[in-house]
Amino acid sequence: MMWHNKTTQQVEDELDVDLSIGLSEQQVAARLEKYGKNKIAGTKKKSLMAMFFAQMQDTLIYVLLAATVITFIIGEYTDSIIILSVVLINAIIGVVQEYKAEQAIEALQKMSNPQTMVRRAGASQEIDSEDLVPGDVVLINAGRFIPADLRLIESSNLQIEESALTGESVAANKDASVVIDNEDINIGDRANMAFRSTTATYGRGEGVVIATGMQTEMGKIASILDSADDTETPLQRRLDELGKVLGLMAVGVSVLILVISVFQGRDTFDMFLIAISLAVAAIPEGLAAIVAIVLALGVTRMSKINAIIKKLPAVETLGSVNIICSDKTGTLTQNRMTVVEHFTLVGNKTIPEQVVKSEACVELSADEHLMARSFLLCNDASIEGEETGDPTEIALVAYAQKAGLIKSKAEVQCPRIDEQPFDSERKLMSTLNQVDTAYRVNIKGAMDRVLPLCTHVLDNGKEVAITEAHQAAFIEASTAMGKKALRVLAAAYKNVDEIIDPKEMEKNLVFVGIVGMMDPPREEVKDSIAEAKKAGITAVMITGDHPDTAFAIAKQLNMASERAQAISGSEINQMSEEVFNKEVLNYRVFARVSPEHKVRIVKALQSHGNIVSMTGDGVNDAPALKVADIGVAMGITGTDVSKGASDMILADDNFTTIVHAIEEGRNIYKNIKKSVVFLLSCNLGEVITILVAIIFAWPLPLLATQILWINLITDSFPAIALGVDTPDKEVMNDKPRDPKESFFAGGVGFRAIIGGVLIGALALVAFYIGLSEEGYHLGQRDIPESALAHARTMTFLVLAGSQLFYSLALRHESKSIFKLGLFSNPYLVAAVVFGFALQIVVISVPLLADAFKVQPLEMQDWLIALGLSLIPFVLKELSKLFIRYEKM
């Protein structure tokens, strides 16, 4: 229903309410029953069981569960329990982390419901905003939140700050008396309406509730979010791809072993056990749990820099982002109008940047000081204690305060006697203040309205008759400020001997000067954008503000260099989807856009294969936050809807935190890759050890239990330690990963194969040496169990030892472990020591030695095994010399 098209009387009739009295208690009760509470429905929470099963939706997990069932069927209950434990631990870690994140978000969003002043049954009363119903008459004054969508029925100089809904930082003027004929007019131009989650900054008014809860404009945007499907993150896609590849490998190896065994005449059941064990060995069972642990620890580190991650994979996704789409107001800027330039006939001055950013004082000339005083006295805002009033007026009070003028003291010294309030048609405000025994009129307003009212001008402390040259100078200064997208306000005054009629105030004035103000960029954002650019990440501004204003901010932040890089929503409307998708990469600023435009922009950027992050704080940002690969909401200024739609929340509203999050995400992905290379190398080494022996009809170098022990126990701790390796300080020098890049790209697969072949070959060498010491060779038949146990013990030790040492060399692809610092990752050192300790215990403790069919070794054998185990580490460290040489 188009309420802005209706007259006040039509609204009264439609809602069946006497606006002068308000609703009765009976009407309120009936409507509350019909329409429900005035609140936005949150996303339905997942139960713990639903969270648990969501963690199980992974190909790798499916393969592991299949292996659990098979090992249980064939009677290997210990193996079944171990594999199932890994799966359950992985799921539990994911559920706990997701639940903790949801709890943190709830705590962040938990705010007391604002109270609302209403007229009911002829009396004014304050109620909880959730209890509002359509037809309620809401009383509005400066500083009040608008609790529902209202059709204004009365207004007096009412201004409402609507940036949460429209993206515009300048408050909108409201007029209850107008009736708007255009049905399709933008929300920001509906002057006779007020919308939920906005704030009255100036004047007063009354409005009748026409929509509550999900029927409000904010609620409609919230409902859009429910229709958007969540997509898999890049990490989830890559791990799923990895699971499929390894699953096929496992099946292939098992089938190959069984086929060869049949031709060789080996015992079919024994070989079936080996085939299953080897299939399990081909899959890094610990990978899923390790990834969850690495991400959980990354989330913990993120929380320490004020970033709340709602879902584990979001950290990695942010690390792969190559385009950041950011809202302007409150995200790139301070959402705080500030005077940055002033002009009088004494001269044009830009206020020093350090003064703008701080509470430092600014030195003003006598003319500038008088101008600041006029702006201060002709002003209804206050910044002492809690800031109240229109953002523009707050900026003028802050400007005067930096010149040493305190509003409360000025009002005592020069009390206001009378006023002519601001009027959107006049674009002026006038006050009459007492100054000692006389009076002074102070005026502020748009320059094109103030200048024609002036007969004199202040020139270096003297009032002189205004000339065309004076007027030209002020017009030129105002134009220059306008080109910088500054909002210009002028000040004038006149002295009178007695109290005059308000209608006489705005005549025969003395023009003083003008100020230019803007919503300045956040102090740290420029450096953050530069760092992002260095890392190959493009920052794009998407805002509801005017194109010139948006481009001016973008230029200051080095996001855009020329005006052609800015485009407005109306221009986007004129483009077909095909043309817009083709041209979208040419723009850095998208201005005057609606929520639908934001979604269209994000999708257009994604159509080029980009991974897109969207940051924002307003309700108008929420649909785009949901559609983006990762949505980042502001925790302090952000609305509940934007937080609900996001993947990550910045508790400090600091844009710089996003860059830190990108760095964290890249390091996490890098560390996960290290773990994957390590686990694949280890598992491939185990597969090669068995497969080669079977192909050449040699005795089996390892038994099923030995394979599973190394695979599930010895490998896991170094893999976890690699996953939490110290961050690479140079990671932001790299370009973002290609979104289509395989998990095995960049030589990952080749390195894993080389490592696996080397480890497998050394294990076979150890098996050969062990048999030789007992007087046998690989091709012999009927080798005694004692000789095989000795050779298998050597193989068992070398296979585990070579993997443990190899993990140390995998910390960096080109930097030596000694340059990184051998003990700079104490977890990895501890994992290696612990791994060797486990091997020693298994071999030395009789009960365990019998269970794993191994036997104690002589010192000579220990030394041989140690020497063979060091070879992969040494070769990997030597290869880094060649890599560093090639980079020189």
Secondary structure, DSSP 4 states (H G I P E B T S, - for coil): --GGGS-HHHHHHHHT--TTT-B-HHHHHHHHHHH--SSPPPPPPPPHHHHHHHHT--HHHHHHHHHHHHHHHTT-HHHHHHHHHHHHHHHHHHHHHHHHHHHHHHHHH--PPPEEEEEETTEEEEEEGGG--TTPEEEEETT-B--SEEEEEEEEEEEEE-HHHH---SPEE--TT-----TT--GGG-TTEE-TT-EEEEEEEEEEEEE-GGGSHHHHHHHHHHHSPP---HHHHHHHHHHHHHHHHHHHHHHHHHHHHHHHT--HHHHHHHHHHHHHHTS-THHHHHHHHHHHHHHHHHHHTTEEESSTTHHHHHHT--EEEE-IIIIIB-S--EEEEEEETTEEEEPPHHHHHSS------HHHHHHHHHHHHS---B-SSS-BS-HHHHHHHHHHHHTT--HHHHHHHS-EEEEEEEETTTTEEEEEEEETTEEEEEEEE-HHHHGGGEEEEEETTEEEE--HHHHHHHHHHHHHHHHTT-EEEEEEEEEESS---GGGTTSSEEEEEEEEEE-PBPTTHHHHHHHHHHTT-EEEEE-SS-HHHHHHHHHHTTS-SSGGGEEEHHHHHTS-HHHHHHHGGG-SEEES--HHHHHHHHHHHHTTT--EEEEE-SGGGHHHHHHSSEEEEESSS--HHHHHH-SEEETT--HHHHHHHHHHHHHHHHHHHHHHHHHHHHHHHHHHHHHHHHHTTPPPSS-HHHHHHIIIIITHHHHHHHHTPPP-TTGGGSPPPPTT--TTTTTHHHHHHHHHHHHHHHHHHHHHHHHHHTT--TT-SS--HHHHHHHHHHHHHHHHHHHHHHHHHTT-SSS-HHHH-TTSSHHHHHHHHHHHHHHHHHHHSHHHHHHHT-----HHHHHHHHHHHHHHHHHHHHHHHHHHHHH-
